[in-house]
């Protein structure tokens, strides 16, 4: 009974100063978003594990013309799915169907990336990602409760993303070796860590109750990109 009462007290408390909305409604929305993200993560881990451990899949996708074509389609499909996903984000059940397809496509990409990396590097990146995500989530909730506003991060994050994209283009045309890979991983890890704080703050304060799909997508992509950034950083350091 005490545990139930404690949880009830948390959900009736204010998430940030001068909170005008009902805290229970906001907590219900937050809970819904994190349940969606948890399902996405489980699905991602399951599909990525299949791609990693069933070696013929990864070898087929990178060593045959037809497999390479399928791999390219898989890589660009999340971008294609994004458009209808945001367009139908508030229309059930098509929003969840599109979200599932989006997650599956991302999971295949993650699996293919991990399939050609040492197992210990993947495990280290996974552990670090979990620690960073949990720590930053707790920090953001506590900071928001004290009245800290992270909205100012928006323009800086946009600028950082532009720098990262240009860096990636340079790396494609002018490869700079493992040092460049480590620099990219470091910049990306810092950037997506900041994105986790920013999107968690929006989850706490700014998203409307029917924007659970965009909220889940943003945080899911932040976590996946943080994992891939740490993977690149650790892989560069391991070589």
VODOVEX-549767 format. One record per residue: x, y, z negated of N, C-alpha, C in turn; residue in three letters. Coordinates in nm, 3 decimals. Layout:
N
X/Y/Z/X/Y/Z/X/Y/Z/ALA
...
This chain:
239
0.083/-0.121/0.000/0.000/0.000/0.000/0.086/0.126/0.000/UNK
0.198/0.120/-0.074/0.286/0.238/-0.083/0.348/0.269/0.052/UNK
0.384/0.161/0.126/0.445/0.181/0.258/0.345/0.244/0.353/UNK
0.220/0.195/0.347/0.116/0.250/0.433/0.090/0.396/0.401/UNK
0.088/0.426/0.270/0.066/0.564/0.229/0.181/0.653/0.273/UNK
0.305/0.601/0.265/0.421/0.679/0.307/0.415/0.712/0.455/UNK
0.377/0.614/0.537/0.365/0.638/0.681/0.256/0.739/0.710/UNK
0.146/0.731/0.634/0.036/0.825/0.653/0.079/0.967/0.618/UNK
0.160/0.979/0.511/0.209/1.111/0.470/0.297/1.172/0.578/UNK
0.381/1.089/0.641/0.468/1.138/0.748/0.386/1.191/0.863/UNK
0.282/1.117/0.902/0.204/1.153/1.019/0.109/1.269/0.995/UNK
0.089/1.308/0.869/0.008/1.425/0.841/0.095/1.548/0.816/UNK
0.227/1.528/0.810/0.318/1.639/0.789/0.343/1.714/0.918/UNK
0.383/1.839/0.905/0.410/1.920/1.023/0.542/1.881/1.087/UNK
0.543/1.875/1.219/0.663/1.841/1.294/0.753/1.962/1.312/UNK
0.696/2.081/1.307/0.772/2.204/1.321/0.696/2.315/1.247/UNK
0.763/2.423/1.207/0.697/2.529/1.130/0.582/2.592/1.208/UNK
0.480/2.633/1.133/0.362/2.700/1.190/0.292/2.615/1.296/UNK
0.289/2.486/1.274/0.226/2.393/1.367/0.075/2.409/1.362/UNK
0.014/2.446/1.474/-0.129/2.473/1.478/-0.211/2.350/1.518/UNK
-0.153/2.259/1.596/-0.226/2.139/1.637/-0.232/2.039/1.523/UNK
-0.321/1.941/1.535/-0.333/1.837/1.434/-0.212/1.745/1.441/UNK
-0.133/1.731/1.332/-0.013/1.647/1.336/-0.043/1.502/1.374/UNK
-0.159/1.451/1.334/-0.193/1.312/1.366/-0.203/1.291/1.517/UNK
-0.259/1.389/1.588/-0.271/1.377/1.733/-0.133/1.378/1.798/UNK
-0.045/1.467/1.750/0.090/1.475/1.806/0.168/1.348/1.775/UNK
0.156/1.294/1.654/0.224/1.170/1.620/0.173/1.054/1.704/UNK
0.043/1.051/1.730/-0.014/0.945/1.814/0.044/0.953/1.956/UNK
0.059/1.075/2.008/0.118/1.095/2.140/0.263/1.049/2.141/UNK
0.340/1.088/2.039/0.481/1.049/2.031/0.494/0.898/2.023/UNK
0.408/0.836/1.942/0.412/0.691/1.928/0.385/0.622/2.062/UNK
0.288/0.675/2.136/0.252/0.618/2.266/0.369/0.627/2.363/UNK
0.437/0.741/2.365/0.551/0.759/2.455/0.663/0.662/2.421/UNK
0.693/0.646/2.292/0.802/0.557/2.253/0.768/0.409/2.277/UNK
0.642/0.375/2.269/0.601/0.238/2.302/0.624/0.212/2.451/UNK
0.588/0.310/2.535/0.611/0.297/2.679/0.760/0.283/2.709/UNK
0.841/0.368/2.645/0.986/0.362/2.666/1.043/0.227/2.620/UNK
0.994/0.177/2.507/1.041/0.047/2.456/1.011/-0.064/2.555/UNK
0.891/-0.062/2.614/0.856/-0.163/2.715/0.945/-0.149/2.837/UNK
0.971/-0.025/2.878/1.061/-0.002/2.992/1.201/-0.058/2.963/UNK
1.250/-0.036/2.842/1.383/-0.083/2.806/1.390/-0.236/2.805/UNK
1.288/-0.300/2.753/1.285/-0.447/2.751/1.283/-0.500/2.894/UNK
1.200/-0.440/2.979/1.192/-0.481/3.120/1.326/-0.458/3.190/UNK
1.386/-0.344/3.163/1.516/-0.313/3.223/1.622/-0.413/3.181/UNK
1.627/-0.443/3.051/1.726/-0.538/3.000/1.705/-0.677/3.060/UNK
1.579/-0.719/3.073/1.550/-0.852/3.126/1.592/-0.864/3.273/UNK
1.555/-0.766/3.354/1.588/-0.770/3.496/1.738/-0.755/3.517/UNK
1.800/-0.663/3.444/1.945/-0.645/3.456/2.019/-0.772/3.417/UNK
1.972/-0.841/3.313/2.036/-0.965/3.269/2.029/-1.071/3.377/UNK
1.914/-1.080/3.445/1.901/-1.177/3.555/2.000/-1.146/3.666/UNK
2.009/-1.017/3.702/2.101/-0.977/3.810/2.246/-1.005/3.770/UNK
2.279/-0.982/3.643/2.418/-1.000/3.596/2.456/-1.148/3.591/UNK
2.368/-1.231/3.535/2.406/-1.370/3.508/2.375/-1.464/3.625/UNK
2.283/-1.427/3.711/2.259/-1.508/3.831/2.345/-1.448/3.942/UNK
2.467/-1.491/3.949/2.567/-1.431/4.037/2.528/-1.425/4.185/UNK
2.460/-1.528/4.238/2.424/-1.523/4.381/2.345/-1.399/4.421/UNK
2.268/-1.342/4.326/2.188/-1.223/4.357/2.280/-1.105/4.391/UNK
2.373/-1.075/4.301/2.461/-0.960/4.323/2.552/-0.982/4.444/UNK
2.602/-1.103/4.461/2.691/-1.130/4.575/2.615/-1.119/4.707/UNK
2.490/-1.165/4.708/2.410/-1.155/4.831/2.385/-1.009/4.867/UNK
2.356/-0.926/4.766/2.321/-0.787/4.792/2.439/-0.703/4.841/UNK
2.560/-0.745/4.811/2.676/-0.664/4.852/2.761/-0.728/4.961/UNK
2.735/-0.857/4.992/2.825/-0.926/5.086/2.759/-0.963/5.219/UNK
2.630/-0.937/5.234/2.561/-0.968/5.360/2.492/-0.843/5.412/UNK
2.481/-0.828/5.543/2.414/-0.709/5.599/2.269/-0.694/5.552/UNK
2.195/-0.805/5.551/2.055/-0.797/5.505/2.048/-0.763/5.357/UNK
2.139/-0.824/5.279/2.141/-0.795/5.135/2.177/-0.651/5.107/UNK
2.272/-0.599/5.185/2.313/-0.459/5.168/2.197/-0.365/5.201/UNK
2.120/-0.400/5.305/2.003/-0.320/5.340/1.900/-0.319/5.228/UNK
1.878/-0.438/5.169/1.784/-0.447/5.055/1.835/-0.365/4.937/UNK
1.966/-0.371/4.914/2.026/-0.298/4.803/2.008/-0.148/4.820/UNK
2.027/-0.099/4.943/2.009/0.044/4.970/1.864/0.085/4.947/UNK
1.771/0.000/4.991/1.628/0.028/4.969/1.597/0.034/4.820/UNK
1.654/-0.059/4.743/1.633/-0.061/4.598/1.687/0.068/4.535/UNK
1.803/0.114/4.581/1.864/0.234/4.524/1.782/0.360/4.549/UNK
1.722/0.370/4.669/1.647/0.492/4.702/1.500/0.482/4.663/UNK
1.453/0.361/4.631/1.311/0.345/4.599/1.265/0.423/4.475/UNK
1.348/0.438/4.369/1.302/0.521/4.256/1.269/0.664/4.297/UNK
1.351/0.720/4.390/1.325/0.857/4.436/1.194/0.863/4.513/UNK
1.168/0.759/4.594/1.044/0.754/4.672/0.924/0.738/4.580/UNK
0.937/0.650/4.480/0.825/0.623/4.389/0.796/0.743/4.300/UNK
0.897/0.824/4.273/0.881/0.941/4.185/0.768/1.033/4.230/UNK
0.758/1.056/4.361/0.657/1.151/4.411/0.516/1.108/4.377/UNK
0.471/0.986/4.416/0.336/0.945/4.377/0.321/0.925/4.227/UNK
0.431/0.888/4.160/0.424/0.866/4.016/0.387/0.994/3.942/UNK
0.448/1.106/3.980/0.413/1.233/3.917/0.277/1.284/3.965/UNK
0.243/1.252/4.091/0.114/1.296/4.145/-0.002/1.225/4.074/UNK
0.017/1.096/4.040/-0.088/1.017/3.975/-0.056/0.990/3.828/UNK
0.024/1.076/3.768/0.068/1.054/3.630/-0.047/1.048/3.530/UNK
-0.159/1.113/3.561/-0.272/1.117/3.468/-0.386/1.025/3.511/UNK
-0.362/0.942/3.614/-0.469/0.855/3.665/-0.438/0.710/3.629/UNK
-0.513/0.657/3.536/-0.497/0.519/3.490/-0.582/0.426/3.575/UNK
-0.536/0.304/3.614/-0.410/0.239/3.577/-0.298/0.256/3.680/UNK
-0.322/0.331/3.786/-0.221/0.341/3.892/-0.091/0.402/3.840/UNK
-0.102/0.488/3.738/0.020/0.548/3.683/0.112/0.442/3.621/UNK
0.052/0.343/3.553/0.132/0.238/3.492/0.188/0.140/3.596/UNK
0.112/0.117/3.703/0.161/0.032/3.811/0.284/0.096/3.876/UNK
0.274/0.225/3.906/0.387/0.296/3.967/0.505/0.305/3.870/UNK
0.475/0.325/3.742/0.581/0.331/3.642/0.654/0.197/3.634/UNK
0.578/0.086/3.644/0.639/-0.046/3.642/0.731/-0.067/3.761/UNK
0.687/-0.027/3.880/0.769/-0.039/3.999/0.895/0.047/3.988/UNK
0.878/0.167/3.936/0.991/0.258/3.915/1.094/0.197/3.821/UNK
1.046/0.139/3.711/1.135/0.078/3.612/1.208/-0.043/3.669/UNK
1.137/-0.124/3.747/1.198/-0.242/3.808/1.310/-0.201/3.903/UNK
1.285/-0.097/3.983/1.387/-0.050/4.077/1.511/0.002/4.002/UNK
1.489/0.079/3.897/1.601/0.129/3.817/1.676/0.013/3.753/UNK
1.602/-0.086/3.704/1.664/-0.201/3.637/1.755/-0.279/3.731/UNK
1.712/-0.294/3.857/1.796/-0.362/3.954/1.927/-0.284/3.976/UNK
1.916/-0.153/3.986/2.036/-0.070/4.003/2.130/-0.083/3.884/UNK
2.073/-0.083/3.762/2.155/-0.098/3.642/2.222/-0.235/3.640/UNK
2.145/-0.338/3.676/2.200/-0.473/3.679/2.314/-0.487/3.778/UNK
2.297/-0.427/3.896/2.402/-0.433/3.998/2.528/-0.360/3.951/UNK
2.511/-0.249/3.881/2.626/-0.175/3.829/2.701/-0.258/3.725/UNK
2.626/-0.321/3.636/2.688/-0.399/3.529/2.747/-0.531/3.577/UNK
2.695/-0.582/3.690/2.740/-0.713/3.740/2.887/-0.714/3.776/UNK
2.942/-0.599/3.809/3.082/-0.592/3.852/3.171/-0.521/3.749/UNK
3.122/-0.519/3.625/3.198/-0.459/3.514/3.221/-0.567/3.409/UNK
3.333/-0.559/3.338/3.362/-0.657/3.234/3.253/-0.658/3.127/UNK
3.223/-0.777/3.077/3.117/-0.792/2.978/3.140/-0.710/2.853/UNK
3.265/-0.704/2.806/3.293/-0.629/2.683/3.270/-0.479/2.702/UNK
3.295/-0.429/2.825/3.272/-0.287/2.854/3.122/-0.258/2.853/UNK
3.044/-0.349/2.912/2.897/-0.333/2.912/2.844/-0.333/2.769/UNK
2.894/-0.425/2.687/2.849/-0.434/2.548/2.886/-0.308/2.470/UNK
3.007/-0.259/2.488/3.049/-0.136/2.421/2.962/-0.018/2.462/UNK
2.934/-0.006/2.592/2.849/0.103/2.640/2.709/0.092/2.583/UNK
2.658/-0.031/2.574/2.523/-0.053/2.519/2.515/-0.013/2.372/UNK
2.615/-0.055/2.294/2.617/-0.021/2.151/2.628/0.130/2.131/UNK
2.718/0.194/2.205/2.735/0.338/2.194/2.607/0.413/2.233/UNK
2.541/0.365/2.338/2.417/0.428/2.382/2.311/0.421/2.273/UNK
2.296/0.304/2.212/2.197/0.287/2.105/2.226/0.381/1.988/UNK
2.354/0.389/1.949/2.392/0.475/1.837/2.364/0.622/1.869/UNK
2.403/0.666/1.989/2.384/0.806/2.028/2.236/0.841/2.037/UNK
2.156/0.754/2.100/2.013/0.783/2.118/1.941/0.792/1.983/UNK
1.965/0.695/1.896/1.901/0.696/1.764/1.945/0.819/1.684/UNK
2.076/0.847/1.684/2.128/0.961/1.608/2.071/1.094/1.657/UNK
2.070/1.113/1.789/2.021/1.239/1.844/1.871/1.254/1.827/UNK
1.798/1.143/1.832/1.654/1.149/1.811/1.621/1.192/1.668/UNK
1.687/1.130/1.572/1.666/1.167/1.432/1.707/1.312/1.409/UNK
1.822/1.351/1.464/1.870/1.488/1.450/1.769/1.589/1.505/UNK
1.713/1.560/1.623/1.620/1.653/1.687/1.492/1.668/1.606/UNK
1.440/1.557/1.554/1.319/1.564/1.472/1.344/1.645/1.345/UNK
1.458/1.624/1.281/1.489/1.699/1.159/1.513/1.846/1.189/UNK
1.583/1.874/1.299/1.610/2.013/1.336/1.482/2.086/1.374/UNK
1.393/2.020/1.447/1.265/2.082/1.484/1.182/2.112/1.360/UNK
1.187/2.023/1.262/1.113/2.045/1.137/1.165/2.167/1.063/UNK
1.295/2.197/1.081/1.353/2.316/1.016/1.333/2.443/1.100/UNK
1.274/2.427/1.218/1.243/2.543/1.300/1.343/2.571/1.410/UNK
1.436/2.479/1.436/1.532/2.498/1.545/1.461/2.480/1.679/UNK
1.484/2.571/1.772/1.420/2.566/1.904/1.528/2.534/2.008/UNK
1.509/2.421/2.079/1.607/2.378/2.179/1.566/2.416/2.321/UNK
1.467/2.501/2.335/1.422/2.541/2.469/1.532/2.612/2.548/UNK
1.623/2.679/2.477/1.731/2.755/2.544/1.823/2.664/2.625/UNK
1.820/2.533/2.599/1.910/2.441/2.669/1.874/2.423/2.816/UNK
1.750/2.453/2.853/1.703/2.428/2.989/1.794/2.479/3.100/UNK
1.823/2.608/3.104/1.909/2.661/3.212/2.050/2.601/3.212/UNK
2.106/2.579/3.094/2.241/2.522/3.085/2.243/2.377/3.136/UNK
2.138/2.302/3.106/2.130/2.164/3.153/2.115/2.158/3.304/UNK
2.037/2.251/3.359/2.022/2.258/3.504/2.157/2.288/3.571/UNK
2.229/2.384/3.515/2.362/2.418/3.569/2.458/2.300/3.556/UNK
2.452/2.232/3.443/2.537/2.115/3.424/2.506/2.004/3.523/UNK
2.378/1.985/3.553/2.339/1.884/3.651/2.391/1.919/3.790/UNK
2.389/2.046/3.826/2.442/2.089/3.955/2.592/2.061/3.965/UNK
2.664/2.090/3.857/2.808/2.064/3.853/2.834/1.914/3.869/UNK
2.755/1.834/3.799/2.773/1.689/3.805/2.745/1.635/3.945/UNK
2.643/1.687/4.011/2.610/1.642/4.146/2.721/1.678/4.246/UNK
2.773/1.800/4.234/2.883/1.842/4.322/3.007/1.755/4.295/UNK
3.033/1.727/4.169/3.146/1.641/4.132/3.132/1.503/4.195/UNK
3.009/1.449/4.195/2.983/1.318/4.255/3.008/1.321/4.405/UNK
2.964/1.428/4.471/2.985/1.440/4.616/3.134/1.446/4.649/UNK
3.208/1.522/4.569/3.353/1.530/4.590/3.416/1.393/4.573/UNK
3.370/1.320/4.471/3.425/1.188/4.443/3.398/1.090/4.557/UNK
3.282/1.105/4.624/3.248/1.017/4.735/3.342/1.038/4.853/UNK
3.369/1.165/4.884/3.450/1.196/5.002/3.600/1.204/4.973/UNK
3.632/1.239/4.847/3.774/1.249/4.809/3.793/1.174/4.676/UNK
3.800/1.042/4.681/3.816/0.965/4.556/3.944/1.005/4.482/UNK
3.930/1.027/4.354/4.044/1.073/4.274/4.091/0.971/4.172/UNK
4.039/0.847/4.182/4.089/0.740/4.096/4.020/0.732/3.962/UNK
4.080/0.653/3.871/4.016/0.623/3.743/4.008/0.745/3.651/UNK
4.104/0.838/3.664/4.098/0.960/3.582/3.974/1.040/3.617/UNK
3.945/1.048/3.745/3.824/1.117/3.790/3.700/1.048/3.738/UNK
3.702/0.914/3.737/3.589/0.837/3.686/3.567/0.865/3.538/UNK
3.675/0.875/3.464/3.663/0.905/3.321/3.611/1.046/3.297/UNK
3.658/1.142/3.379/3.610/1.280/3.366/3.460/1.287/3.394/UNK
3.419/1.219/3.503/3.277/1.214/3.537/3.197/1.154/3.421/UNK
3.245/1.040/3.368/3.173/0.973/3.259/3.162/1.062/3.136/UNK
3.268/1.136/3.105/3.268/1.225/2.988/3.169/1.339/3.006/UNK
3.174/1.404/3.123/3.082/1.516/3.150/2.937/1.468/3.149/UNK
2.912/1.355/3.216/2.776/1.302/3.224/2.725/1.259/3.086/UNK
2.811/1.199/3.004/2.769/1.156/2.871/2.727/1.275/2.785/UNK
2.805/1.382/2.791/2.771/1.504/2.715/2.640/1.565/2.769/UNK
2.628/1.570/2.902/2.511/1.631/2.964/2.383/1.555/2.927/UNK
2.385/1.422/2.938/2.263/1.345/2.912/2.234/1.331/2.763/UNK
2.336/1.346/2.680/2.312/1.355/2.536/2.233/1.482/2.505/UNK
2.271/1.592/2.570/2.198/1.718/2.553/2.056/1.706/2.608/UNK
2.042/1.633/2.718/1.909/1.611/2.775/1.819/1.534/2.679/UNK
1.876/1.438/2.606/1.796/1.363/2.509/1.741/1.456/2.402/UNK
1.826/1.547/2.354/1.781/1.645/2.254/1.671/1.734/2.313/UNK
1.694/1.783/2.434/1.601/1.875/2.499/1.465/1.807/2.525/UNK
1.468/1.686/2.579/1.342/1.617/2.612/1.272/1.566/2.487/UNK
1.347/1.531/2.384/1.285/1.493/2.256/1.215/1.613/2.194/UNK
1.277/1.730/2.202/1.214/1.851/2.151/1.084/1.881/2.227/UNK
1.088/1.865/2.359/0.966/1.885/2.438/0.858/1.785/2.399/UNK
0.900/1.663/2.368/0.805/1.562/2.323/0.739/1.604/2.192/UNK
0.816/1.662/2.104/0.766/1.705/1.974/0.671/1.824/1.986/UNK
0.701/1.916/2.077/0.632/2.046/2.073/0.560/2.086/2.202/UNK
0.613/2.052/2.318/0.567/2.117/2.441/0.478/2.033/2.532/UNK
0.497/1.901/2.534/0.414/1.820/2.623/0.269/1.819/2.577/UNK
0.175/1.821/2.673/0.035/1.802/2.639/0.008/1.653/2.621/UNK
-0.104/1.619/2.560/-0.131/1.481/2.523/-0.147/1.387/2.642/UNK
-0.181/1.440/2.759/-0.198/1.354/2.877/-0.073/1.347/2.963/UNK
0.038/1.401/2.914/0.165/1.397/2.987/0.258/1.289/2.933/UNK
0.200/1.177/2.892/0.282/1.070/2.834/0.371/1.003/2.938/UNK
0.327/0.998/3.064/0.409/0.937/3.169/0.533/1.022/3.200/UNK
0.518/1.153/3.228/0.638/1.235/3.249/0.732/1.236/3.128/UNK
0.675/1.239/3.008/0.758/1.238/2.887/0.839/1.109/2.878/UNK
0.775/0.996/2.906/0.843/0.867/2.901/0.950/0.856/3.010/UNK
0.917/0.902/3.130/1.014/0.895/3.241/1.139/0.976/3.208/UNK
1.121/1.097/3.159/1.235/1.184/3.132/1.329/1.123/3.027/UNK
1.272/1.074/2.917/1.356/1.016/2.813/1.418/0.884/2.858/UNK
1.343/0.806/2.933/1.395/0.679/2.986/1.516/0.705/3.076/UNK
1.503/0.802/3.167/1.614/0.835/3.256/1.733/0.893/3.180/UNK
1.706/0.970/3.075/1.814/1.023/2.992/1.895/0.908/2.931/UNK
1.825/0.809/2.879/1.892/0.696/2.813/1.970/0.613/2.914/UNK
1.907/0.583/3.029/1.973/0.504/3.132/2.098/0.576/3.185/UNK
2.084/0.705/3.211/2.197/0.782/3.263/2.309/0.795/3.160/UNK
2.273/0.805/3.033/2.374/0.808/2.927/2.450/0.675/2.925/UNK
2.376/0.566/2.934/2.441/0.434/2.937/2.537/0.420/3.055/UNK
2.492/0.462/3.174/2.577/0.453/3.293/2.698/0.544/3.282/UNK
2.680/0.661/3.220/2.793/0.753/3.201/2.897/0.693/3.107/UNK
2.851/0.636/2.997/2.943/0.572/2.903/3.010/0.450/2.966/UNK
2.935/0.380/3.050/2.992/0.266/3.122/3.106/0.309/3.213/UNK
3.083/0.419/3.285/3.188/0.473/3.374/3.309/0.518/3.294/UNK
3.284/0.584/3.181/3.394/0.633/3.096/3.476/0.518/3.040/UNK
3.408/0.416/2.990/3.478/0.302/2.929/3.547/0.216/3.035/UNK
3.484/0.205/3.151/3.545/0.128/3.259/3.674/0.194/3.307/UNK
3.670/0.328/3.319/3.790/0.401/3.359/3.901/0.386/3.255/UNK
3.864/0.386/3.129/3.963/0.372/3.023/4.019/0.231/3.014/UNK
3.936/0.132/3.056/3.977/-0.009/3.045/4.071/-0.051/3.159/UNK
4.061/0.019/3.273/4.142/-0.019/3.390/4.289/0.023/3.372/UNK
